[in-house]
Amino acid sequence: MAEHRTDPLVRLRGIRKTYGERVVTEVLKGIDLDIDPGAFCALTGPSGSGKTTLLNLIGLLDRPTAGEIVIDGQDVGRLDDEGRTELRGTRLGFVFQFHHLLPAFTAEENVMMPLVARHGRTAAWMRQKAAGLLDEVGLGDRARYKSTDLSGGEQQRVAVARALVGDPSLVLADEPTGNLDTETSAQVFALLKAFNRRSDVAFLIVTHEEAIAAQCERVIHMVDGRIDSDRTHPISGAPA
């Protein structure tokens, strides 16, 4: 059994992000934040509060103007582009509002993509792992379907499987249910919670939906580039 970790999975200190040169816009204004292994967090706030910018920084898709980001014990600021790509590919998974599946490929091939990108080739074990995850999200019988032949909810479940195929420590989800109807949204969110419970993967979920945030054990609320509140509360558990 793995040792119990006491240090944060993600540690942010003094994170600032500005855009522009002649006209400077400060989007993040000194963010301090810890995320523990296995956490299940919502990131909320009005449009323009800096949620997606913060998610992109944690996801190593952008760099802060100032401050320190440590992920899984690694000081991101000390990594070159290759090191950032390696850390992103091995420790992080992503789910977006729009699934970004490749239309020419099957569900199984889409789920495999992060592994293919990491190793530079395909292998039988990748296909087996992708098939297993599709089974877990209820799409085992759709593995060979092109993504364009799947419903919106099915496509998003493929995206969830893709985010998890690399065994990440943290999944970053930007409005993962925002493009779905209420019933399908609940199904996709239930999948995220189930994977969090079973595998101890941490989740940070940007959402505007109060019903979604209320089901997270921690709600981090942003206003005008700052963390306005950070609440932890017990949640009644649905069966995993």
C-alpha positions as CSV (number, residue, x, y, z in Angstrom):
1,M,0.0,0.0,0.0
2,A,1.3,3.5,-0.9
3,E,2.4,5.7,2.0
4,H,-0.1,8.3,3.2
5,R,1.0,11.7,1.9
6,T,0.8,14.7,4.2
7,D,2.3,17.3,1.8
8,P,0.0,19.0,-0.7
9,L,-0.3,17.7,-4.2
10,V,-0.5,21.2,-5.5
11,R,0.9,24.3,-3.7
12,L,0.5,27.8,-5.0
13,R,2.2,30.8,-3.4
14,G,1.8,34.4,-4.5
15,I,0.5,33.6,-7.9
16,R,-0.1,36.6,-10.1
17,K,-0.9,36.7,-13.8
18,T,-1.0,39.8,-16.0
19,Y,-1.6,40.3,-19.7
20,G,-0.6,43.1,-22.0
21,E,2.3,45.5,-22.1
22,R,1.0,49.0,-22.9
23,V,-2.3,48.3,-21.2
24,V,-1.7,45.8,-18.3
25,T,-4.6,43.7,-17.1
26,E,-4.0,41.8,-13.8
27,V,-6.1,38.7,-13.8
28,L,-4.7,36.9,-10.8
29,K,-3.7,39.0,-7.8
30,G,-1.7,36.9,-5.4
31,I,-3.2,33.4,-5.1
32,D,-2.2,31.1,-2.3
33,L,-3.7,27.6,-2.5
34,D,-3.0,24.1,-1.5
35,I,-4.8,21.0,-2.9
36,D,-4.3,17.7,-1.1
37,P,-4.0,14.3,-2.7
38,G,-7.4,12.8,-3.3
39,A,-9.3,16.1,-2.8
40,F,-12.6,16.8,-4.6
41,C,-12.8,20.5,-5.1
42,A,-15.0,23.0,-6.9
43,L,-13.7,26.3,-8.2
44,T,-16.5,28.8,-8.5
45,G,-16.9,32.5,-9.2
46,P,-18.4,34.9,-11.7
47,S,-17.2,35.2,-15.3
48,G,-13.9,37.1,-15.4
49,S,-12.9,36.2,-11.9
50,G,-9.8,34.2,-13.0
51,K,-11.0,30.6,-12.7
52,T,-9.9,29.4,-16.1
53,T,-6.6,31.3,-15.9
54,L,-5.8,29.6,-12.6
55,L,-6.7,26.2,-14.0
56,N,-4.5,26.8,-17.0
57,L,-1.6,27.7,-14.7
58,I,-2.0,24.6,-12.6
59,G,-2.4,22.6,-15.8
60,L,1.0,24.0,-17.0
61,L,-0.7,25.4,-20.1
62,D,0.5,28.8,-19.2
63,R,3.1,30.4,-16.9
64,P,2.4,32.8,-14.0
65,T,3.8,36.4,-14.1
66,A,5.0,35.9,-10.5
67,G,4.7,33.3,-7.7
68,E,5.5,29.7,-7.1
69,I,3.8,26.5,-8.3
70,V,4.7,23.1,-6.9
71,I,3.0,20.0,-8.3
72,D,3.7,16.6,-6.8
73,G,6.8,18.0,-5.1
74,Q,8.3,19.6,-8.2
75,D,8.8,23.3,-8.4
76,V,7.3,24.0,-11.9
77,G,9.3,27.2,-12.2
78,R,12.5,25.3,-12.4
79,L,11.3,23.1,-15.3
80,D,12.1,23.7,-18.9
81,D,9.4,23.1,-21.6
82,E,10.3,19.4,-21.9
83,G,10.1,19.0,-18.1
84,R,6.7,20.7,-18.0
85,T,5.4,18.5,-20.8
86,E,6.6,15.4,-19.0
87,L,5.0,16.5,-15.7
88,R,1.7,17.4,-17.4
89,G,1.6,14.1,-19.3
90,T,2.3,11.9,-16.2
91,R,0.6,13.8,-13.4
92,L,-2.3,15.7,-14.9
93,G,-5.6,14.9,-16.7
94,F,-7.9,17.3,-18.4
95,V,-11.7,17.4,-19.0
96,F,-13.1,20.4,-20.8
97,Q,-16.6,21.7,-21.5
98,F,-16.2,20.8,-25.1
99,H,-14.7,17.3,-25.3
100,H,-12.2,18.0,-28.0
101,L,-12.3,14.4,-29.3
102,L,-10.7,13.7,-32.7
103,P,-13.6,13.0,-35.1
104,A,-11.6,10.7,-37.4
105,F,-10.9,8.3,-34.5
106,T,-12.9,5.8,-32.5
107,A,-13.7,6.2,-28.8
108,E,-11.0,3.7,-27.9
109,E,-8.4,5.5,-30.0
110,N,-9.3,8.9,-28.5
111,V,-8.9,7.5,-25.0
112,M,-5.5,6.1,-26.0
113,M,-4.2,9.4,-27.3
114,P,-2.4,10.6,-24.2
115,L,-0.5,7.4,-23.9
116,V,0.4,7.4,-27.6
117,A,1.6,11.0,-27.3
118,R,3.7,10.1,-24.2
119,H,5.4,7.0,-25.6
120,G,5.4,8.0,-29.3
121,R,3.9,4.7,-30.5
122,T,0.8,2.5,-30.0
123,A,0.9,-0.8,-28.1
124,A,-1.6,-3.5,-27.2
125,W,-1.6,-2.6,-23.5
126,M,-2.7,0.9,-24.4
127,R,-5.7,-0.4,-26.3
128,Q,-6.5,-2.8,-23.4
129,K,-6.3,0.0,-20.9
130,A,-8.5,2.3,-23.0
131,A,-11.1,-0.5,-23.4
132,G,-11.1,-1.1,-19.7
133,L,-11.8,2.6,-18.9
134,L,-14.5,2.7,-21.5
135,D,-16.1,-0.2,-19.7
136,E,-15.9,1.7,-16.5
137,V,-17.7,4.7,-17.9
138,G,-20.4,2.5,-19.4
139,L,-19.2,2.6,-23.0
140,G,-17.6,-0.8,-23.5
141,D,-20.0,-1.5,-26.4
142,R,-19.1,1.8,-28.1
143,A,-15.4,1.4,-28.1
144,R,-15.2,1.1,-31.9
145,Y,-17.6,3.9,-32.6
146,K,-16.3,7.1,-34.2
147,S,-16.7,10.0,-31.8
148,T,-19.1,11.7,-34.2
149,D,-21.4,8.7,-33.8
150,L,-21.8,9.2,-30.1
151,S,-24.2,11.4,-28.2
152,G,-22.9,14.5,-26.3
153,G,-23.1,12.7,-23.0
154,E,-21.2,9.7,-24.4
155,Q,-18.6,11.9,-25.9
156,Q,-18.0,13.6,-22.5
157,R,-17.7,10.2,-20.9
158,V,-15.0,9.3,-23.5
159,A,-13.3,12.5,-22.5
160,V,-13.4,11.5,-18.8
161,A,-11.8,8.1,-19.7
162,R,-9.2,9.9,-21.7
163,A,-8.3,12.2,-18.8
164,L,-7.8,9.1,-16.5
165,V,-5.9,6.8,-18.9
166,G,-2.5,8.1,-17.8
167,D,-3.1,7.5,-14.1
168,P,-2.9,11.2,-13.2
169,S,-2.6,12.5,-9.6
170,L,-4.9,15.4,-10.5
171,V,-7.7,15.9,-13.0
172,L,-8.5,19.5,-14.0
173,A,-12.1,19.9,-15.3
174,D,-13.3,23.2,-16.8
175,E,-17.1,23.2,-16.9
176,P,-17.2,19.5,-17.7
177,T,-21.0,19.4,-17.5
178,G,-21.7,22.9,-18.8
179,N,-22.7,21.7,-22.3
180,L,-25.0,18.8,-21.2
181,D,-28.6,18.5,-20.1
182,T,-29.5,18.0,-16.4
183,E,-29.7,14.3,-16.5
184,T,-26.6,13.7,-18.5
185,S,-24.7,16.3,-16.4
186,A,-25.6,14.3,-13.3
187,Q,-24.3,11.1,-14.9
188,V,-21.0,12.6,-15.9
189,F,-20.5,14.2,-12.5
190,A,-21.3,10.9,-10.8
191,L,-18.5,9.3,-12.8
192,L,-16.0,12.0,-11.6
193,K,-17.0,11.4,-8.0
194,A,-16.8,7.6,-8.4
195,F,-13.3,7.7,-9.8
196,N,-12.2,10.1,-7.0
197,R,-13.4,7.6,-4.4
198,R,-12.1,4.5,-6.0
199,S,-8.6,5.7,-7.1
200,D,-7.9,8.7,-4.9
201,V,-7.4,10.9,-7.9
202,A,-7.8,14.6,-6.9
203,F,-10.2,16.7,-8.9
204,L,-10.4,20.5,-9.3
205,I,-13.6,21.3,-11.1
206,V,-14.5,24.8,-12.5
207,T,-18.3,25.2,-12.5
208,H,-21.0,27.8,-12.5
209,E,-23.6,25.3,-11.4
210,E,-24.4,25.5,-7.7
211,A,-25.8,22.0,-7.6
212,I,-22.5,20.7,-8.8
213,A,-20.4,22.7,-6.4
214,A,-22.6,21.6,-3.5
215,Q,-21.6,18.0,-4.1
216,C,-17.9,18.8,-3.8
217,E,-16.2,18.4,-0.4
218,R,-14.4,21.8,-0.9
219,V,-15.6,24.9,-2.7
220,I,-13.0,27.6,-3.6
221,H,-14.8,30.8,-4.6
222,M,-13.0,33.5,-6.6
223,V,-13.8,37.1,-7.1
224,D,-11.8,39.7,-9.1
225,G,-8.6,37.5,-9.3
226,R,-8.5,36.6,-5.6
227,I,-9.8,33.7,-3.5
228,D,-12.8,35.2,-1.7
229,S,-13.8,32.1,0.3
230,D,-12.6,28.5,0.7
231,R,-15.1,26.2,2.4
232,T,-14.8,22.6,3.3
233,H,-17.9,20.6,4.2
234,P,-19.0,17.0,4.4
235,I,-21.0,15.7,1.5
236,S,-23.6,13.0,1.6
237,G,-22.2,10.2,-0.5
238,A,-24.0,8.5,-3.3
239,P,-22.8,5.0,-3.9
240,A,-19.6,4.9,-6.0
